[in-house]
Amino acid sequence: MMLFQQSPIHTFMSGTVIDLVSAPIEPGEYQMEINVTMGGVEIFLPRSVQFTLEGSSIAGGRNVHEGPGIWETMKQKLRYIVHLPEQPPDFALAPYNPERTVRIHFVTHIMMGGVDIYRL
């Protein structure tokens, strides 16, 4: 997947939304490095994705949100950019399948900002 092959994601004095719900992710292990300075990053994940979160934070933090209401949150965040259907794709709601494991290791470096992970 190209997103995971790119250099780190940098957010400086702004916000970034990363939608990993709308497109299927091939099984495998991935790493995503995220650097935030005076801004925020919101990451939306399918239900089945397993993840770890590590890194540093100075005057900021990381939060994880889970549950069925996340799709509505995502629609509101992206409503000016893209029109999302009323319901998330079936693959995004699929339960964890040990034969098709997707693991993402997030490495965050936060200074006066935050990273929020939303999992359906």
All heavy atoms as an XYZ file, in Angstrom:
950
protein
N       0.847     -1.173      0.000
C       0.000      0.000      0.000
C       0.889      1.230      0.000
O       1.750      1.370      0.838
C      -0.915     -0.064      1.216
C      -1.798      1.128      1.372
S      -2.899      0.963      2.760
C      -4.361      0.552      1.885
N       0.674      2.129     -0.902
C       1.551      3.279     -1.077
C       1.646      4.167      0.160
O       2.709      4.659      0.469
C       1.089      4.126     -2.278
C       1.370      3.471     -3.603
S       3.121      3.107     -3.835
C       3.796      4.753     -3.932
N       0.546      4.361      0.868
C       0.575      5.238      2.032
C       1.660      4.825      3.005
O       2.361      5.643      3.557
C      -0.779      5.238      2.731
C      -0.855      6.047      4.028
C      -0.614      7.526      3.735
C      -2.178      5.844      4.701
N       1.828      3.533      3.192
C       2.793      3.044      4.163
C       4.220      3.045      3.629
O       5.146      2.817      4.364
C       2.404      1.640      4.614
C       1.071      1.609      5.308
C      -0.044      1.137      4.665
C       0.947      2.082      6.596
C      -1.266      1.117      5.297
C      -0.284      2.070      7.249
C      -1.388      1.588      6.586
N       4.393      3.311      2.336
C       5.724      3.339      1.750
C       6.274      4.752      1.649
O       7.389      4.947      1.193
C       5.697      2.688      0.365
C       5.340      1.227      0.429
C       5.131      0.616     -0.943
O       5.210      1.309     -1.959
N       4.863     -0.662     -0.990
N       5.502      5.726      2.048
C       5.919      7.118      1.964
C       6.752      7.499      3.175
O       6.835      6.775      4.151
C       4.696      8.027      1.868
C       3.806      7.732      0.683
C       4.503      7.932     -0.641
O       5.196      8.920     -0.832
N       4.344      6.998     -1.545
N       7.337      8.689      3.122
C       8.075      9.205      4.263
C       7.088      9.572      5.369
O       5.878      9.516      5.175
C       8.896     10.420      3.821
O       8.044     11.419      3.305
N       7.577      9.972      6.524
C       6.682     10.288      7.641
C       5.659     11.367      7.271
O       5.893     12.202      6.409
C       7.625     10.803      8.723
C       8.955     10.243      8.376
C       8.975     10.143      6.882
N       4.546     11.348      7.965
C       3.520     12.371      7.799
C       3.851     13.496      8.772
O       4.034     13.256      9.970
C       2.128     11.779      8.076
C       1.822     10.732      7.015
C       1.069     12.867      8.128
C       0.624      9.887      7.311
N       3.926     14.721      8.258
C       4.236     15.896      9.077
C       3.041     16.836      9.072
O       2.535     17.181      8.003
C       5.456     16.647      8.538
C       6.707     15.846      8.542
N       7.485     15.688      9.660
C       7.320     15.146      7.563
C       8.524     14.920      9.369
N       8.444     14.570      8.108
N       2.608     17.249     10.248
C       1.545     18.236     10.367
C       2.076     19.372     11.220
O       2.506     19.164     12.350
C       0.295     17.616     11.024
O      -0.170     16.567     10.189
C      -0.795     18.644     11.198
N       2.048     20.582     10.659
C       2.579     21.762     11.342
C       1.515     22.852     11.349
O       1.109     23.338     10.282
C       3.852     22.255     10.638
C       4.450     23.473     11.264
C       5.124     23.382     12.475
C       4.333     24.708     10.655
C       5.674     24.506     13.060
C       4.885     25.835     11.238
C       5.552     25.735     12.440
N       1.035     23.203     12.528
C       0.036     24.265     12.698
C      -1.202     24.052     11.822
O      -1.717     24.997     11.219
C       0.662     25.636     12.429
C       1.734     26.008     13.425
S       2.452     27.619     13.145
C       1.074     28.664     13.568
N      -1.647     22.816     11.726
C      -2.852     22.515     10.952
C      -3.379     21.153     11.384
O      -2.900     20.567     12.337
C      -2.550     22.523      9.456
O      -1.655     21.479      9.130
N      -4.346     20.661     10.637
C      -4.916     19.358     10.939
C      -4.828     18.438      9.740
O      -4.875     18.883      8.598
N      -4.704     17.159     10.010
C      -4.637     16.140      8.964
C      -5.601     15.021      9.324
O      -5.631     14.582     10.476
C      -3.206     15.571      8.851
O      -2.309     16.641      8.541
C      -3.115     14.508      7.775
N      -6.379     14.583      8.331
C      -7.286     13.460      8.521
C      -6.811     12.329      7.613
O      -6.606     12.534      6.419
C      -8.741     13.837      8.172
C      -9.649     12.614      8.275
C      -9.238     14.947      9.082
N      -6.632     11.147      8.196
C      -6.187      9.976      7.435
C      -7.307      8.947      7.478
O      -7.630      8.409      8.538
C      -4.884      9.393      8.027
C      -3.791     10.457      8.013
C      -4.467      8.146      7.259
C      -2.552     10.080      8.787
N      -7.901      8.688      6.319
C      -9.020      7.754      6.203
C      -8.508      6.405      5.715
O      -8.220      6.234      4.540
C     -10.058      8.321      5.235
C     -11.158      7.332      4.893
O     -11.272      6.295      5.585
O     -11.901      7.597      3.937
N      -8.401      5.445      6.616
C      -8.020      4.079      6.243
C      -9.235      3.158      6.282
O      -9.098      1.949      6.149
C      -6.916      3.564      7.173
C      -5.607      4.350      7.127
C      -4.604      3.786      8.121
C      -5.023      4.367      5.730
N     -10.423      3.731      6.435
C     -11.663      2.964      6.473
C     -12.204      2.723      5.068
O     -12.726      1.663      4.759
C     -12.727      3.694      7.324
C     -14.084      3.037      7.199
C     -12.297      3.735      8.779
N     -12.084      3.697      4.190
C     -12.759      3.660      2.892
C     -12.133      2.733      1.859
O     -12.758      2.453      0.845
C     -12.835      5.070      2.316
O     -13.599      5.887      3.171
N     -10.946      2.284      2.074
C     -10.301      1.377      1.120
C      -9.749      0.173      1.880
O      -9.201      0.331      2.972
C      -9.159      2.085      0.392
N      -9.904     -1.035      1.327
C      -9.377     -2.214      2.031
C      -7.848     -2.151      2.160
O      -7.173     -1.663      1.271
C      -9.785     -3.388      1.145
C     -10.615     -2.849      0.047
C     -10.529     -1.362      0.069
N      -7.358     -2.636      3.269
C      -5.911     -2.708      3.494
C      -5.522     -4.170      3.382
O      -6.108     -5.040      4.035
C      -5.544     -2.174      4.894
C      -6.030     -0.732      5.067
C      -4.040     -2.260      5.123
C      -5.890     -0.221      6.487
N      -4.522     -4.442      2.575
C      -4.051     -5.818      2.413
C      -3.487     -6.332      3.740
O      -2.860     -5.573      4.480
C      -2.963     -5.890      1.339
C      -3.496     -5.690     -0.059
C      -4.482     -6.772     -0.468
O      -4.224     -7.966     -0.204
O      -5.536     -6.415     -1.022
N      -3.683     -7.614      4.051
C      -3.123     -8.176      5.283
C      -1.609     -7.958      5.330
O      -0.937     -7.988      4.303
C      -3.458     -9.654      5.184
C      -4.629     -9.735      4.272
C      -4.439     -8.607      3.290
N      -1.113     -7.716      6.504
C       0.322     -7.516      6.684
C       0.589     -6.632      7.881
O      -0.320     -6.229      8.604
N       1.872     -6.338      8.072
C       2.294     -5.457      9.153
C       2.856     -4.194      8.542
O       3.658     -4.246      7.605
C       3.319     -6.158     10.033
C       2.702     -7.335     10.754
C       3.532     -7.819     11.925
O       4.347     -7.035     12.458
O       3.348     -8.975     12.311
N       2.435     -3.049      9.077
C       2.819     -1.754      8.537
C       3.295     -0.856      9.664
O       2.955     -1.066     10.826
C       1.609     -1.083      7.864
C       0.992     -1.912      6.771
C      -0.096     -2.743      7.029
C       1.474     -1.861      5.473
C      -0.675     -3.503      6.034
C       0.900     -2.617      4.465
C      -0.173     -3.432      4.752
O      -0.750     -4.186      3.759
N       4.053      0.159      9.303
C       4.461      1.178     10.262
C       4.171      2.535      9.650
O       4.418      2.756      8.465
C       5.942      1.075     10.606
C       6.378      2.157     11.594
C       7.764      1.922     12.134
O       8.074      0.830     12.596
N       8.600      2.936     12.075
N       3.641      3.426     10.466
C       3.367      4.778     10.018
C       3.944      5.746     11.045
O       3.603      5.682     12.228
C       1.853      4.998      9.878
C       1.501      6.363      9.327
S      -0.293      6.616      9.198
C      -0.669      5.539      7.835
N       4.829      6.622     10.592
C       5.420      7.620     11.474
C       4.681      8.933     11.272
O       4.464      9.376     10.145
C       6.902      7.803     11.182
C       7.579      8.741     12.150
C       9.078      8.843     11.934
O       9.654      7.977     11.260
O       9.664      9.812     12.440
N       4.297      9.555     12.389
C       3.515     10.788     12.342
C       4.178     11.819     13.247
O       4.394     11.561     14.438
C       2.070     10.528     12.814
C       1.435      9.473     11.921
C       1.271     11.820     12.813
C       0.137      8.936     12.453
N       4.493     12.985     12.672
C       5.092     14.085     13.413
C       4.103     15.246     13.447
O       3.653     15.704     12.393
C       6.397     14.532     12.748
C       7.399     13.404     12.686
O       7.727     12.805     13.693
N       7.889     13.096     11.500
N       3.775     15.723     14.643
C       2.781     16.789     14.801
C       3.391     17.924     15.616
O       3.922     17.695     16.700
C       1.526     16.270     15.537
C       0.497     17.376     15.690
C       0.936     15.068     14.829
N       3.302     19.155     15.083
C       3.735     20.340     15.807
C       2.608     21.359     15.763
O       2.217     21.819     14.686
C       5.013     20.947     15.182
O       6.024     19.950     15.150
C       5.503     22.136     15.994
N       2.057     21.685     16.901
C       0.966     22.657     17.027
C      -0.167     22.356     16.052
O      -0.619     23.214     15.311
C       1.487     24.084     16.827
C       2.439     24.508     17.904
S       2.865     26.248     17.877
C       3.718     26.414     16.334
N      -0.623     21.117     16.044
C      -1.711     20.720     15.166
C      -2.297     19.413     15.644
O      -2.066     18.987     16.775
N      -3.036     18.779     14.758
C      -3.648     17.514     15.127
C      -3.763     16.572     13.949
O      -3.854     17.006     12.805
N      -3.753     15.293     14.243
C      -3.938     14.256     13.234
C      -5.047     13.344     13.724
O      -5.048     12.922     14.885
C      -2.642     13.452     12.996
C      -2.888     12.276     12.074
C      -1.550     14.352     12.431
N      -5.996     13.057     12.832
C      -7.071     12.124     13.127
C      -6.966     10.972     12.143
O      -6.901     11.180     10.939
C      -8.428     12.810     12.986
C      -8.607     13.912     14.009
C      -9.866     14.697     13.781
O     -10.044     15.220     12.669
O     -10.670     14.760     14.720
N      -6.928      9.749     12.685
C      -6.780      8.546     11.869
C      -8.018      7.681     12.082
O      -8.367      7.369     13.225
C      -5.519      7.761     12.272
C      -4.277      8.652     12.172
C      -5.368      6.513     11.409
C      -3.069      8.096     12.869
N      -8.661      7.291     10.983
C      -9.847      6.447     11.042
C      -9.487      5.058     10.547
O      -8.951      4.906      9.447
C     -10.976      7.058     10.204
C     -11.510      8.332     10.799
C     -10.948      9.552     10.491
C     -12.563      8.288     11.698
C     -11.432     10.717     11.048
C     -13.058      9.454     12.267
C     -12.493     10.673     11.942
N      -9.774      4.033     11.362
C      -9.394      2.652     11.065
C     -10.615      1.736     10.982
O     -11.576      1.906     11.726
C      -8.497      2.099     12.177
C      -7.165      2.784     12.422
C      -6.495      2.178     13.650
C      -6.278      2.656     11.210
N     -10.522      0.715     10.119
C     -11.553     -0.330     10.132
C     -11.535     -1.075     11.469
O     -10.523     -1.074     12.179
C     -11.130     -1.272      8.997
C     -10.184     -0.499      8.163
C      -9.533      0.496      9.064
N     -12.617     -1.739     11.775
C     -12.758     -2.464     13.048
C     -11.698     -3.545     13.235
O     -11.202     -3.759     14.336
C     -14.149     -3.093     13.104
C     -14.410     -3.864     14.378
C     -15.809     -4.388     14.441
N     -16.732     -3.244     14.465
C     -18.017     -3.335     14.192
N     -18.546     -4.488     13.879
N     -18.780     -2.268     14.258
N     -11.322     -4.250     12.187
C     -10.446     -5.412     12.311
C      -8.962     -5.074     12.462
O      -8.167     -5.944     12.793
C     -10.617     -6.320     11.094
O     -10.229     -5.626      9.924
N      -8.580     -3.844     12.230
C      -7.160     -3.474     12.291
C      -6.663     -3.505     13.731
O      -7.261     -2.916     14.630
C      -6.922     -2.082     11.671
C      -5.512     -1.591     11.943
C      -7.192     -2.110     10.180
N      -5.576     -4.200     13.938
C      -4.887     -4.219     15.223
C      -3.787     -3.163     15.140
O      -3.160     -2.998     14.095
C      -4.276     -5.597     15.486
C      -5.291     -6.724     15.440
C      -6.318     -6.590     16.536
O      -5.983     -6.532     17.704
N      -7.584     -6.519     16.144
N      -3.535     -2.437     16.230
C      -2.502     -1.406     16.156
C      -1.782     -1.254     17.484
O      -2.295     -1.621     18.538
C      -3.089     -0.062     15.698
C      -4.044      0.563     16.669
C      -3.600      1.448     17.638
C      -5.393      0.267     16.621
C      -4.473      2.024     18.533
C      -6.290      0.831     17.512
C      -5.823      1.717     18.474
N      -0.586     -0.712     17.374
C       0.187     -0.317     18.548
C       0.504      1.159     18.381
O       0.529      1.685     17.265
C       1.486     -1.131     18.696
O       2.269     -0.978     17.512
C       1.190     -2.601     18.929
N       0.766      1.796     19.489
C       0.993      3.231     19.494
C       2.150      3.520     20.427
O       2.131      3.116     21.589
C      -0.295      3.900     19.986
C      -0.449      5.388     19.962
C      -0.275      5.935     18.549
C      -1.830      5.761     20.488
N       3.169      4.192     19.895
C       4.302      4.571     20.738
C       4.849      5.901     20.262
O       4.490      6.386     19.196
C       5.407      3.513     20.700
C       6.207      3.506     19.404
C       7.453      2.651     19.513
O       7.319      1.438     19.691
O       8.549      3.233     19.400
N       5.706      6.487     21.054
C       6.335      7.742     20.661
C       6.367      8.723     21.806
O       6.039      8.401     22.947
N       6.725      9.944     21.467
C       6.897     10.984     22.470
C       5.811     12.050     22.331
O       5.222     12.221     21.269
C       8.275     11.636     22.305
O       8.383     12.194     21.008
N       5.585     12.764     23.437
C       4.590     13.823     23.442
C       5.017     14.906     24.421
O       5.283     14.618     25.586
C       3.225     13.257     23.839
O       2.273     14.274     23.890
N       5.086     16.136     23.918
C       5.400     17.289     24.762
C       4.237     18.265     24.611
O       3.979     18.773     23.530
C       6.728     17.961     24.326
C       7.880     16.977     24.457
C       6.967     19.231     25.128
C       9.190     17.465     23.891
N       3.532     18.505     25.695
C       2.365     19.407     25.693
C       1.346     18.974     24.646
O       0.846     19.773     23.869
C       2.804     20.856     25.465
N       1.065     17.700     24.624
C       0.076     17.156     23.696
C      -0.270     15.752     24.124
O       0.083     15.322     25.216
N      -0.934     15.027     23.264
C      -1.278     13.670     23.650
C      -1.872     12.854     22.533
O      -2.008     13.313     21.404
N      -2.216     11.611     22.897
C      -2.814     10.652     21.966
C      -4.076     10.100     22.612
O      -4.096      9.839     23.809
C      -1.843      9.512     21.677
C      -0.526      9.987     21.101
C       0.424      8.848     20.959
N       0.720      8.274     22.280
C       1.826      7.663     22.593
N       2.765      7.507     21.699
N       2.023      7.169     23.786
N      -5.095      9.903     21.792
C      -6.351      9.342     22.274
C      -6.838      8.291     21.295
O      -6.664      8.433     20.084
C      -7.424     10.425     22.411
C      -7.079     11.439     23.478
O      -6.966     11.093     24.639
N      -6.893     12.680     23.071
N      -7.482      7.263     21.841
C      -8.080      6.206     21.018
C      -9.578      6.205     21.300
O     -10.001      6.206     22.453
C      -7.469      4.828     21.350
C      -8.173      3.730     20.578
C      -5.969      4.828     21.060
N     -10.359      6.219     20.216
C     -11.816      6.204     20.307
C     -12.311      5.003     19.520
O     -11.858      4.765     18.409
C     -12.411      7.480     19.701
C     -11.734      8.726     20.150
N     -12.099      9.413     21.292
C     -10.687      9.422     19.617
C     -11.330     10.475     21.434
N     -10.458     10.496     20.434
N     -13.261      4.264     20.077
C     -13.767      3.075     19.382
C     -15.273      3.005     19.494
O     -15.848      3.493     20.461
C     -13.163      1.803     19.979
C     -11.654      1.743     19.826
C     -11.091      0.408     20.203
O     -11.183     -0.512     19.378
O     -10.566      0.296     21.323
N     -15.898      2.395     18.472
C     -17.321      2.130     18.555
C     -18.076      2.483     17.287
O     -17.531      3.088     16.364
N     -19.343      2.117     17.247
C     -20.139      2.299     16.035
C     -20.385      3.760     15.673
O     -20.631      4.076     14.517
C     -21.451      1.571     16.357
C     -21.495      1.476     17.837
C     -20.077      1.454     18.314
N     -20.332      4.675     16.614
C     -20.552      6.089     16.316
C     -19.418      6.751     15.560
O     -19.542      7.892     15.106
N     -18.317      6.050     15.407
C     -17.141      6.627     14.750
C     -17.432      6.974     13.287
O     -16.935      7.969     12.763
C     -15.930      5.667     14.859
C     -15.573      5.437     16.325
C     -14.750      6.164     14.072
C     -15.278      6.675     17.135
N     -18.246      6.171     12.594
C     -18.551      6.456     11.185
C     -19.230      7.824     11.056
O     -18.906      8.606     10.173
C     -19.429      5.362     10.575
C     -19.705      5.583      9.122
C     -20.886      5.980      8.568
C     -18.797      5.454      8.027
N     -20.768      6.099      7.203
C     -19.487      5.778      6.849
C     -17.456      5.090      7.940
C     -18.891      5.748      5.599
C     -16.856      5.056      6.692
C     -17.580      5.387      5.546
N     -20.134      8.136     11.964
C     -20.814      9.438     11.924
C     -19.814     10.560     12.184
O     -19.855     11.603     11.530
C     -21.947      9.467     12.954
C     -22.921     10.586     12.753
C     -23.602     10.575     11.388
O     -23.984      9.502     10.891
O     -23.738     11.671     10.812
N     -18.894     10.346     13.112
C     -17.835     11.330     13.373
C     -17.008     11.554     12.115
O     -16.707     12.690     11.742
C     -16.919     10.848     14.521
O     -17.701     10.678     15.691
C     -15.790     11.829     14.782
N     -16.654     10.469     11.433
C     -15.849     10.556     10.219
C     -16.600     11.318      9.124
O     -16.024     12.168      8.439
C     -15.491      9.151      9.748
C     -14.560      9.116      8.589
S     -14.091      7.388      8.304
C     -13.629      7.510      6.610
N     -17.883     11.036      8.965
C     -18.678     11.734      7.946
C     -18.695     13.239      8.220
O     -18.578     14.039      7.299
C     -20.106     11.188      7.899
C     -20.207      9.843      7.245
C     -21.610      9.341      7.005
C     -22.701      9.987      7.775
N     -24.015      9.388      7.602
N     -18.817     13.617      9.477
C     -18.842     15.034      9.825
C     -17.489     15.703      9.557
O     -17.433     16.816      9.057
C     -19.248     15.222     11.289
C     -20.686     14.872     11.572
C     -21.650     15.705     10.751
O     -21.513     16.923     10.644
N     -22.611     15.044     10.138
N     -16.407     15.009      9.894
C     -15.066     15.573      9.698
C     -14.750     15.780      8.218
O     -14.050     16.722      7.852
C     -13.997     14.661     10.301
C     -14.114     14.445     11.771
C     -13.433     15.506     12.534
C     -13.509     15.179     14.017
N     -13.050     16.247     14.839
N     -15.246     14.874      7.369
C     -14.895     14.903      5.944
C     -15.992     15.482      5.054
O     -15.845     15.500      3.840
C     -14.548     13.483      5.474
C     -13.352     12.840      6.158
C     -13.176     11.410      5.679
C     -12.088     13.645      5.920
N     -17.073     15.973      5.616
C     -18.231     16.373      4.806
C     -17.915     17.459      3.781
O     -18.575     17.549      2.761
C     -19.393     16.785      5.701
C     -19.220     18.086      6.426
C     -20.446     18.383      7.307
N     -20.277     19.615      8.018
C     -19.790     19.732      9.240
N     -19.428     18.649      9.891
N     -19.666     20.896      9.810
N     -16.922     18.297      4.009
C     -16.580     19.349      3.057
C     -15.607     18.868      1.988
O     -15.339     19.572      1.026
C     -15.994     20.557      3.784
C     -16.965     21.178      4.754
C     -16.728     21.153      6.120
C     -18.146     21.772      4.302
C     -17.630     21.712      7.014
C     -19.053     22.334      5.187
C     -18.784     22.302      6.535
O     -19.678     22.842      7.422
N     -15.087     17.680      2.164
C     -14.084     17.141      1.240
C     -14.665     16.066      0.340
O     -14.430     16.049     -0.862
C     -12.886     16.570      2.035
C     -12.272     17.669      2.898
C     -11.846     15.979      1.105
C     -11.286     17.170      3.924
N     -15.418     15.145      0.936
C     -15.934     13.995      0.192
C     -17.284     13.582      0.778
O     -17.531     13.754      1.965
C     -14.920     12.819      0.245
C     -14.753     12.302      1.649
C     -15.311     11.711     -0.694
N     -18.140     13.061     -0.078
C     -19.435     12.557      0.385
C     -19.289     11.067      0.678
O     -18.994     10.279     -0.215
C     -20.508     12.779     -0.680
C     -21.832     12.203     -0.292
N     -22.625     12.768      0.684
C     -22.477     11.097     -0.707
C     -23.711     12.038      0.829
N     -23.645     11.008     -0.005
N     -19.500     10.696      1.925
C     -19.425      9.292      2.319
C     -20.832      8.715      2.393
O     -21.787      9.429      2.718
C     -18.737      9.155      3.677
C     -17.268      9.542      3.715
C     -16.755      9.532      5.143
C     -16.439      8.618      2.853
N     -20.982      7.426      2.100
C     -22.307      6.800      2.206
C     -22.791      6.794      3.658
O     -22.014      6.993      4.587
C     -22.073      5.380      1.689
C     -20.611      5.162      1.785
C     -19.947      6.497      1.698
N     -24.068      6.547      3.826
C     -24.652      6.536      5.167
C     -24.028      5.461      6.060
O     -23.900      5.651      7.257
C     -26.166      6.336      5.096
C     -26.911      7.569      4.649
C     -26.645      8.772      5.553
O     -26.750      8.643      6.790
O     -26.314      9.838      5.019
N     -23.654      4.331      5.474
C     -23.072      3.230      6.244
C     -21.644      2.959      5.756
O     -21.359      3.097      4.575
C     -23.907      1.955      6.072
C     -25.322      2.086      6.580
C     -25.352      2.338      8.079
O     -24.635      1.718      8.847
N     -26.182      3.279      8.500
N     -20.768      2.547      6.657
C     -19.406      2.205      6.231
C     -19.416      0.943      5.374
O     -20.345      0.146      5.431
C     -18.664      1.969      7.548
C     -19.709      1.722      8.559
C     -20.964      2.387      8.086
N     -18.368      0.751      4.557
C     -18.281     -0.481      3.754
C     -18.261     -1.717      4.655
O     -17.773     -1.667      5.786
C     -16.942     -0.335      3.021
C     -16.490      1.061      3.231
C     -17.224      1.616      4.399
N     -18.793     -2.815      4.139
C     -18.846     -4.055      4.921
C     -17.470     -4.486      5.413
O     -17.328     -4.949      6.550
C     -19.479     -5.182      4.107
C     -20.976     -4.967      3.913
O     -21.582     -4.197      4.689
O     -21.531     -5.574      2.983
N     -16.437     -4.348      4.557
C     -15.098     -4.785      4.971
C     -14.583     -3.967      6.154
O     -13.788     -4.444      6.941
C     -14.101     -4.758      3.804
C     -13.869     -3.401      3.211
C     -13.026     -2.488      3.809
C     -14.493     -3.041      2.024
C     -12.812     -1.236      3.266
C     -14.286     -1.802      1.458
C     -13.447     -0.889      2.086
N     -15.052     -2.730      6.304
C     -14.598     -1.887      7.410
C     -15.205     -2.321      8.743
O     -14.651     -2.056      9.797
C     -14.936     -0.430      7.139
N     -16.341     -3.011      8.681
C     -17.012     -3.475      9.889
C     -16.717     -4.932     10.225
O     -17.141     -5.431     11.258
C     -18.528     -3.296      9.744
C     -19.011     -1.858      9.642
C     -20.498     -1.823      9.373
C     -18.660     -1.081     10.900
N     -15.991     -5.599      9.346
C     -15.697     -7.021      9.554
C     -14.907     -7.203     10.849
O     -14.036     -6.407     11.175
C     -14.897     -7.570      8.379
N     -15.215     -8.254     11.604
C     -14.463     -8.508     12.836
C     -13.041     -8.970     12.526
O     -12.716     -9.320     11.396
C     -15.272     -9.622     13.517
C     -16.001    -10.293     12.410
C     -16.252     -9.247     11.361
N     -12.230     -8.971     13.543
C     -10.845     -9.419     13.416
C     -10.815    -10.843     12.864
O     -11.550    -11.712     13.310
C     -10.162     -9.364     14.785
C      -8.784     -9.950     14.794
C      -7.722     -9.284     14.197
C      -8.541    -11.177     15.387
C      -6.450     -9.826     14.207
C      -7.274    -11.726     15.405
C      -6.233    -11.048     14.807
O      -4.982    -11.581     14.808
N      -9.963    -11.066     11.869
C      -9.797    -12.385     11.256
C      -8.317    -12.750     11.343
O      -7.492    -12.129     10.672
C     -10.254    -12.353      9.797
C     -10.083    -13.677      9.091
O      -9.439    -14.596      9.592
N     -10.649    -13.783      7.907
N      -7.948    -13.738     12.155
C      -6.532    -14.073     12.314
C      -5.864    -14.527     11.018
O      -4.645    -14.492     10.908
C      -6.521    -15.181     13.362
C      -7.916    -15.662     13.458
C      -8.815    -14.580     12.952
N      -6.642    -14.922     10.012
C      -6.057    -15.326      8.727
C      -5.810    -14.139      7.806
O      -5.140    -14.274      6.783
C      -6.967    -16.354      8.048
C      -7.047    -17.653      8.837
C      -7.995    -18.648      8.199
O      -8.442    -18.417      7.061
O      -8.286    -19.654      8.851
N      -6.364    -12.986      8.123
C      -6.188    -11.776      7.316
C      -5.810    -10.606      8.228
O      -6.417     -9.544      8.193
C      -7.450    -11.454      6.525
C      -7.786    -12.513      5.494
C      -8.788    -12.057      4.476
N      -8.611    -10.761      3.887
C      -7.792    -10.460      2.885
N      -7.011    -11.377      2.370
N      -7.727     -9.240      2.398
N      -4.807    -10.818      9.038
C      -4.413     -9.833     10.041
C      -3.783     -8.594      9.412
O      -2.898     -8.695      8.573
C      -3.417    -10.459     11.035
O      -4.049    -11.572     11.655
C      -2.991     -9.467     12.084
N      -4.263     -7.434      9.854
C      -3.651     -6.152      9.504
C      -3.199     -5.526     10.821
O      -4.005     -5.313     11.721
C      -4.650     -5.211      8.795
C      -4.012     -3.843      8.573
C      -5.130     -5.805      7.489
N      -1.895     -5.271     10.913
C      -1.329     -4.634     12.109
C      -0.607     -3.374     11.667
O       0.193     -3.404     10.728
C      -0.342     -5.563     12.802
C      -0.979     -6.701     13.526
C       0.057     -7.455     14.381
N      -0.568     -8.511     15.117
C      -0.650     -9.768     14.683
N      -0.126    -10.112     13.538
N      -1.252    -10.686     15.433
N      -0.901     -2.294     12.363
C      -0.233     -1.028     12.060
C       0.449     -0.546     13.333
O      -0.167     -0.471     14.396
C      -1.222      0.044     11.562
C      -1.976     -0.467     10.338
C      -0.476      1.338     11.241
C      -3.069      0.462      9.860
N       1.712     -0.231     13.210
C       2.494      0.298     14.324
C       2.636      1.800     14.082
O       3.302      2.223     13.134
C       3.864     -0.391     14.375
C       4.725      0.090     15.485
N       4.423     -0.124     16.818
C       5.868      0.796     15.475
C       5.355      0.418     17.563
N       6.248      0.986     16.764
N       1.969      2.602     14.909
C       2.048      4.054     14.790
C       3.162      4.563     15.693
O       3.196      4.247     16.884
C       0.734      4.712     15.215
C      -0.412      4.402     14.295
C      -1.380      3.491     14.663
C      -0.526      5.030     13.067
C      -2.449      3.203     13.827
C      -1.588      4.751     12.221
C      -2.549      3.836     12.602
N       4.063      5.344     15.123
C       5.127      5.990     15.886
C       4.854      7.488     15.798
O       4.885      8.060     14.707
C       6.523      5.659     15.324
C       7.602      6.357     16.133
C       6.751      4.154     15.300
N       4.547      8.098     16.930
C       4.173      9.511     16.923
C       5.198     10.354     17.661
O       5.778      9.926     18.659
C       2.798      9.712     17.583
O       2.864      9.305     18.944
C       1.711      8.915     16.866
N       5.399     11.547     17.140
C       6.235     12.560     17.785
C       5.376     13.821     17.815
O       5.114     14.420     16.773
C       7.530     12.785     17.015
C       8.290     11.512     16.788
N       8.992     10.886     17.786
C       8.417     10.730     15.698
C       9.531      9.773     17.302
N       9.190      9.654     16.043
N       4.927     14.197     19.016
C       3.939     15.258     19.160
C       4.510     16.386     20.010
O       5.021     16.152     21.099
C       2.663     14.717     19.834
C       2.105     13.533     19.044
C       1.628     15.819     19.998
C       1.071     12.733     19.807
N       4.392     17.620     19.488
C       4.758     18.798     20.260
C       3.605     19.793     20.156
O       3.317     20.301     19.069
C       6.043     19.440     19.750
C       6.425     20.673     20.559
S       8.006     21.366     20.082
C       9.093     20.177     20.810
N       2.917     20.012     21.270
C       1.795     20.941     21.325
C       0.718     20.586     20.296
O       0.303     21.411     19.495
C       2.283     22.376     21.121
C       3.200     22.861     22.218
S       3.895     24.487     21.941
C       2.426     25.479     21.781
N       0.299     19.358     20.330
C      -0.744     18.910     19.418
C      -1.278     17.573     19.875
O      -1.107     17.188     21.030
N      -1.895     16.853     18.956
C      -2.439     15.569     19.343
C      -2.685     14.647     18.176
O      -2.756     15.080     17.028
N      -2.794     13.367     18.494
C      -3.159     12.332     17.527
C      -4.366     11.601     18.108
O      -4.336     11.146     19.257
C      -2.011     11.351     17.274
C      -2.464     10.174     16.434
C      -0.831     12.059     16.612
N      -5.426     11.539     17.327
C      -6.621     10.798     17.714
C      -6.820      9.648     16.738
O      -6.811      9.847     15.529
C      -7.863     11.691     17.658
C      -7.905     12.646     18.835
O      -8.169     12.176     19.957
O      -7.674     13.857     18.634
N      -6.969      8.447     17.283
C      -7.232      7.262     16.464
C      -8.667      6.841     16.728
O      -9.071      6.665     17.879
C      -6.255      6.130     16.791
C      -4.826      6.568     16.426
C      -6.651      4.842     16.062
C      -3.762      5.549     16.737
N      -9.426      6.702     15.641
C     -10.826      6.298     15.709
C     -10.943      4.937     15.014
O     -10.622      4.811     13.848
C     -11.720      7.294     14.969
C     -11.705      8.681     15.550
C     -10.770      9.625     15.146
C     -12.651      9.057     16.505
C     -10.758     10.910     15.667
C     -12.663     10.348     17.031
C     -11.711     11.266     16.613
O     -11.714     12.521     17.124
N     -11.403      3.922     15.745
C     -11.588      2.601     15.154
C     -13.065      2.221     15.246
O     -13.661      2.301     16.311
C     -10.725      1.554     15.858
C     -10.864      0.166     15.217
C      -9.808     -0.794     15.650
N      -9.790     -0.960     17.097
C      -8.983     -1.800     17.715
N      -8.138     -2.542     17.048
N      -9.004     -1.903     19.037
N     -13.625      1.833     14.092
C     -15.035      1.459     14.044
C     -15.319      0.293     14.974
O     -14.523     -0.536     15.222
C     -15.448      1.068     12.624
C     -15.353      2.169     11.572
C     -15.756      1.617     10.218
C     -16.243      3.337     11.923
